[in-house]
């Protein structure tokens, strides 16, 4: 019943309380007495499905997610800007701010489908290839490969693109954009510049707290700088409706507070909060629970901070275990190098993903191994980051010392490491489980929760 009605629901805003009430009453009159059609939390509607499951239907023009509040406002504003392109030669740039789970990707895909349906040229752009690989797999059979490649493009695809090649470019995870492109980061001038140059309307979906490598240059100031170069108008909009983590803004604020990214109100779950958060003392128990949940629908995964080397000589062998925690006899392989669809491959439950394979994707449940690069000091009550504990095969902090004072190096590494765990801990729609190498950090997280989950 839920799937049926959510696809046929009109869009409601906070001002439409009477209409929403009448809509639900009409549904109940039709006989749905015993099932919950919508889960409502403080006036927000929350979907129970993930984007990758309904992508094909969305590209056919079907409304799979109900847009609410700021999502609807942003959606209509971008379409309005697209429709005004014919009335002016001036470029337009729109920056959309939004934290994890606020529907940035869902909004981008909805816009892509609608803009194409209206006859304009558009493309979805991302720096990270993992989401595009999943979308490619999900669209296979419903769309020609050449068409998929034309609609879903990497951020390095516009080096030689003529000006205004596209009417609209929808740049997801824009905070992950790099300056240079190519395997050796030696091609092009600047990805932000190339995207603005290549489109008449460029839309950047951004969350600067998800910048996780030194090479990530997708900041609002960088976008504004290149917009000025092309005499593009710039407008900024916010997304705040939460669709992940059981629709709770409180959980994500709590994660920010926990990691000392910013101070927010403490978070204490109550009986109405349905997000499953657990702290484990044994990583084997966490893995067993994730595997059990994954057996239901293949939508749960293990991830870890990049603190263990990826053994390249055996990168396609699951039986070679990169991640080892000897005191618990725990061993696990990183995601294999011969697959681009780790997030949906049934056998990949035996592999742990890292920030590079899971950013931009979502699962029902995620099990996070917090490595030795993050710990807690009980004497100072501070979260401590340690860049020296990162794996040598991780390039996130490569070039950290170049042109920076020791203080600047520490501040930048601190931000990247904390942002990494912020992203990992916000991948789960229904639950997040954590195991910490540092026992003091485990104890601190339990205290921060106020209510024990384990």
N, C-alpha and C positions, 0 to 999 in steps of 0.2 A: 504493500500500500504506500509506503514512504516514497519509493522510487517513482511510482505512478504520479502521485500528487506533486512532488517537488518539481517535476518537469513541466507541469501545467500551471504552476502558481504564478500569479501576477507579481510585480515588484512592489514592495511596500517600503516606505521610509518611516522614520520615527513619528512623523506627523499623521500617519495613516492608521492609528490605533483602532478606530471604529471599523474601518474597512477590513483590517486584518481579523478582528473579532468576528465580523459577519462572515468572512470567507471561511474561517475555521468552523463556525456554526453550520454553515451550509454543507461542509464536508461531512460533519457528524450526522446531519439529517439524512445523508445518503447511505448511512448504514455502518460507518466505521466507528463502532462504539468501543472496541476493545484495543485498538492499536494507536500508538502515538505517531501522528503524521509529522509533526515538527517538534524539535527540541528547542525551547525558547528560553533564553537566558538574558535577562535585562533587555528584552525587546529585540534580540538578535536571532536570526534564523541560522541554523548550522547544518551544513550538509554532512552526510555520512560516507561520501564517496570521494575518491581521489581523482585528480585531473587525468592521470594517465589511463584510467579505466574508461573514461568517457570522451577522450580526445576525438576519436573518429566521428562520433555523433555530433560533437560541437562543430567540427569542420564542415559538416553537412548542414549547419545552420540551426541545429536543435539547441534549445536553451536547457542546459543540464544543471546550471547553478542559478539560484535566485540571487540577483545583485541587490544589495541593500545599502542604505545610508550613503556614505561617501563613494562606494563603488559605483552606484548608479549615477551619481553626480559626475564623477570622473569619466565614466563611459560616455555619457551624453556630451560632455565638453570636448572630448577628443573627436567624436564623430562630427560635432558642430565645426570644429577647427578644420577637419578634413574637408567638409563640404564648402568651406569658405575659401579654399585654396584657389579656386577658379576666379575669385574676385580680386586677387592681389598677387603680385609677383614676389612678395616678401616671404622669406622662410619663417617657419614657426617651430619653436622648441618648447616642449612641455616636460617638466620634471615632476615625477610622481614619487613622493616619499611614502614608504610603507615598511613596517617591520615584518618579521617572519609570520607567515600565515594570514596576512591581510588580503590575500587574493590577487597579488600582482600578476602572477602567471596566468591565472584563470581569466583575469581581465584582459591581458594581452591576447590570449587565444580567442576570446569572444570578439575582441576588436578586429583581429585578423580576419576572422570568418565574415564579419559584417562588412568590413571595408572592401573585401574581395567581392562579396555579393553585390555591392553597389557599383562595381566596375572600376574601382581604383586599384592601382598597383601597390602592394604592401609586402612586407616580410617580417617575420619574427626573428630576432637576433639574440644570440647569447654567446658569451665567451666560453663558458663551460660546455663541453661537448656531451656530457652525460645526459642531460635532459633531452637534447636533440636526438640522441641515439634511441632513447626510449620512445619519443614521439614518432620517429621513423619506423620503429618496429610496430607500434600500435596502428599506424596509418597504412602499413603494407597491406595491399589487397583492396583497399578502398580508394587508393589514389596512386597514380603513376609515380615511380621513383623520381623522375625528372621534375615532376610537379612538387613533390615533397622537398627536394633539394632547393627549388626556387623559392619556397615559402619559409623554410627553416634554415637560417644561415649562421655561420660562425662570424664572430666580430672582426675577424681578419680577412673577410671576403670582399672588402670594399677599398682595397689599396688603390686599384686602378679604375674604380667606378667613376664614370663621368658625373658631373654635377646634376642633381635632380633626376637621377635614374629612377628613383621610386617616389611615389606620392607620399607614402608613410613608411617609416621604419619604427618598429616596436622593439625597443632594446630592453630585454629582461636582465635582471641581475647586473645592472649597469655599473655598479660599484666594482665589478670584477674586470672591467675593461683594462687593457694594457696600452702602453704607449706604442710599442712596436708589435709586429705580427710575424708569423712564420715560425718554423721549428726552432730556429736559433735566435728568435726575437731580433731580426735584423731587417725586416721589411716594413715599408710604409713610413709615415711620419708620426701619426697619432690616431688611434682608433676612434676617439671621440670626434676629432676633426673630420675624419673620413666619413663617419656616419652622418654628421650634420651636412657635410657637403653633398652626400649622395641622395639626400631626401629633401622634399619640400616641407614635410612635417616630421620631425624626429621626436619620439616619445621615449624618455629614459625613466625606467622603474628602478628606484635606488633605495638602498639602506646602507649607509656608510658604516654601520656597526656590523656589517657582514663582509667587510674587506678583510681578507685572510692571507694575503701575500704582499710582500714589498712591492711587487710589480702592479698591484691593483691601483689604478690611478683615477677610477671613475668617481670623482667627487663633484658636488654641485658647483664648486668654483671652477673646476676644469671645464665643465659643460658650458657654463656661462661665458668663459673666456673665448671658446671657439664659436659660440653663438654670436658673440659680438663681431668676430672676424667676418662672419657671413651676413651680418646685419639682420640676424634672426630675432624675432620677438621671443621673449622668454616668460613663461608662466609656471608657477609652482602649485601643486595640489597635494593633499594628504589623503592617505588611506588609513582608516583606523578600525574598521570592522574585522574582528578576529574569527577566522574559520579553522585554524589548526589548534592543537592543544585543548580540545573540547571547547573551543570558543572562548577561552579564558585569557583576557588581557592580564589578569592577575598573575598567572603562572609565568608569563614571559617577563613581566616586571620583576618578579621574584628571582628569576634567573639572572637578570641584570644586576640585581642587588647582591645575590650570592657571589657572583664573579667580580663584584666591585667595579663593574663598568660604570654604573651610576647608582646613586642611593635612591631607593624607592621604598614604598610602604612594605612592611613585612607581610608575608603570605601564610595564612593558616587555613587549610582546606576544611570545609564543613561537609555535612551529609549530602548537600545538593551538588557538590563538586564531583564531577565524574571522571576526571583525568587521573590515570593510574601512574603514580610516581613511586619508585622504589629505590632504596639504597641497599646494595649487596656487599657482604664481606667476602664472598667467594665468587670469582668470575665464572666458574663452571656452573653454579646454580643460576646465574643470570642467563648464560647461554642456553641452558636447558629450558628455561621459561620462554625465552625468545623463540627457540625452535618449536616448542609446543604451540605457541600462538601462531607461528608461521605455518604450521601444518593445516590450519583452518582455511587460509586463503592466499598464502604466499605473499603476505604484506607486512612482514616484520623482518628486521635486519639488525646485525651487529655492526657497530662502527667504533672507531678508536682514534685517539689523538695520534698524530704521525710521529711516534717516538720509537718505532722499531723499523729497522732497515727493510726495505722491500728487496728480497733476494732475487736479483734480476736473472741469475743463471737458471733459476727454477720458477720463473714468474708465472708459468702456465701449469704448475703442478700443485694441486690443493693439498697434497700430502707433505709438501715442504712447508714447515710452519715458521713464518716470519715473526709473529707475535708470540712471545713466551713469557709466562709468569711462573717461574720455577717453584716458588713456595706453595703453589696450589696445583702444580702439574698441569697448568693451562697452556695449551698450544693452539694456534690458529693461523691460517694463511691470510695474507692480504688478498684483496680481489685480484683475480687473474688478469694477465695482460692480453689475453686473446679474446676478451669479450668487452663490448661497449654497453652491454645491457645488464650489468650486475644487479641493478635494482629490481629486476623482474625475472631473472633467470632462476628457476626453481632450485638448482643445485648450489647457487651462490649463498645459500643460508650457511654453508660451511666456510664462507669467507667473510672477512671483516672489511667494510668500506672505510675510506678516509674522507676528509673534507672535500677532496677533489672529485670523488665519485658520487657523493650524495648531496652536495649543495644544489639547491633548486628542485630537489625531489622530496617526496614525503612518503611516509609509511604509516601503518596503523600503530605499530609499536617499534621503538628503537632502543637498543641496548648500547650504552655508551661506556667504553673503557677510557677513563681519564688517566692519562699517562703521567710520568714523573716530571713533565714540563709544567705541571700545575700542582701546587701544594698549599697547605695552610699552616701559618705560624701562630700557635696558640698564645705565645708570649706577646705578640704585637697585634693579634687579631686581624692579620692581613693575609690576603691571597697573594701568593708568591709565584711568579712565572720564572722559568729557567730555560732560556733559548738553547743552552748547551745540551739539553736532554732531547732535543729534536733529532730525528733520524738524519743521517748524512745523505740519504736518498731523497729527502724532502727539500725542495727548492724554495719553500715559502719565505724563508729568511735569508736566502742567498743575496749577498751584497749588503748585509746589514751594516757593516762597519764603514762602507764607502762614503766618505764625505760627511760623517756624522760624529758628534762628540759622544763619549760614553753615556752621558745622560740621555741624549737623543736616541741612541741605540736601545737603551733599556726601555724607554717610553714606547718606541715603535714595536719592539718585540713583545712587550707587555700587552699592547693593544691587539696585535695579530693573534697571539695565543689565546687571549680571552675571547676574542671574536670567534675563533675556531670552535671553542666549546659552546659558545652561545648558539652557533649554527647547529652543531651536532645535537644539542639538547632540545632543539625546537623542530626536529624532523618528524616526531611522532604525532599523529592526529589523536590517538586515544591514550597513549602512554609513553613514558620515558623511564628506563631503568638505568642506573649508573653503578659502576664499580670504580673505585679510586685506588690507584697504586699507593697513594699516601693515606694512611689510616687517619691521621689528624683531619684531613679534608673530608673523609667519610663522616667522621664524628661531627664536624662542623655543619655539614649539609643536613644531618639529622636534627641538629639543634635549630638550624634555620627553618626547617619545616615545622617545628613545634609539635607536630603530630608524626609519629613514626609510621612509615609506610611498609616496612619490611616485616 
